[in-house]
């Protein structure tokens, strides 16, 4: 039997290998070479944790709905609903609120928050178009 030394990697031949047998199948270990397996750089558990974290971040950035801050959404819908100075019946108010919410939702898909901060006019153009579509 040949065994590699873990310190110097020298292959050593053991004379009594014929007498060493498996405790399960009783086969001899002679004629084989045995080497120590090196541990991988990162364990499978570490790789799994890194994979889960990476997947979470990718999902957060690319697949989750990107929303405006809540106070911005509220202000946009409130200013849309209360833009006219005339008194509305409650049914008209509900309809207008639904239209404004629909328009904001559609506009958020077209203009993300960073674009809104850069160009308010682009947001308003899309918002007005979407109000017409949601009516």
N, C-alpha and C positions, 0 to 999 in steps of 0.2 A: 504494500500500500504506500502511496506517495502523499505526503502532507507538506504543504507550504508553510514555512515559518512566518508568523505574523510580524515579527520584528525585522528580519532581513530578506524576506521573500525567497529564501533558499529552499529548494525542494528536497525533502528528506524521505528516505526509503525506510519503512519499518519492516523488520524481519518477521515479526509475529503476526502479520496481518491476516494470515490464513486462519488463525485462531479467533479472530474478532468477527462475530456474526451478529446479524440483526436480531433483536429480541422478539420481533414479530414473525418474520418469515424464515428465520434461521439461515439466510443466505450470507455468504462471506463478503467482506468488504475489500478483498484483495483484487488488484488489477485496476483500481480506480484512483483518480487524483482528486484531492479535496483542497478547496481554497476557501478562505474566509470571504464572505460577501461584504462589500463595503456599504455602509449606510448611505442612502441618498442624501443629497444636499438639503432638501427640505422634505419633511415627512408628508405622507398622504393627507394627514389631518390639516397641516398648515396649508397645503395646496387647496384643499376643500374650502377652508375658511377664506382664503384669498379669492377663490372662485365665487363664493357666495357674495362676498362684499363687492366684487367687481360687477357681478350681475345686478345687484341691488342698485349700484350707482348708474349703470347703463340704463336700467329700467326707469330710474328716477329722472334721468336727463332726456331720454329719447321716447319713452312710451307713456309715461304718466302725463296727464293733462297739465299743461303749463298755465297757471292762472295768474291774474293780477292780484296784488294785495287786496285784502277784503275791504279796507276803507276806500280804496280807489274804485272798486266795483260798486260799492254802495253809493259813492258820490256820483258816479256816472249814471247809474239807474235813477237816482233821486233827481238829478238835474234834468234828465230826459223826461221823467214823469211830470215834474213840476215846471217844465219850461214854458207852458202857456199860462197866461195870467187870468184865464177865465175859470169859472167854477165848473167842476165836472160832477156828473152823477156818479154814484158808487160803481155802477156797472161799467161806465166809461173809464173810470180810474183803474179798475181791475184790468180791462182790456189794454189800456195804455201801458200799464205796468208789465203785462205779459209781452207786449210788443217790444218794449225797451229791453227787457231781459233777453228776449230772443235775439234782438239786434246786437246786444253786447256779447252774447255767447258766440254768434257767428263772426263778429269782428275779432274776438280773441283768437279764433282759429286762423285768421288772416294776418293779424298784427300782434306780435308778442309784446310783452311789457317793455323790453329794452327799446323796441322801435317806437312805442308810444312815448317814452321819455325823450327820444331823439326828435321825432316829428309828430307833433300833435295834429297837424293838418292832415297827414296821411290817415291817422286814426279816424278823424272826423269824417273824411271822405268815405271811408269804408263803412263807418257807423251809419251815415245818412243813407247809403245804398242799401244796407241791411235792414234799416227801418222800413224802407219801401217793400222789401222782400217779405218781411215778417208781418206786415199789415194784413 
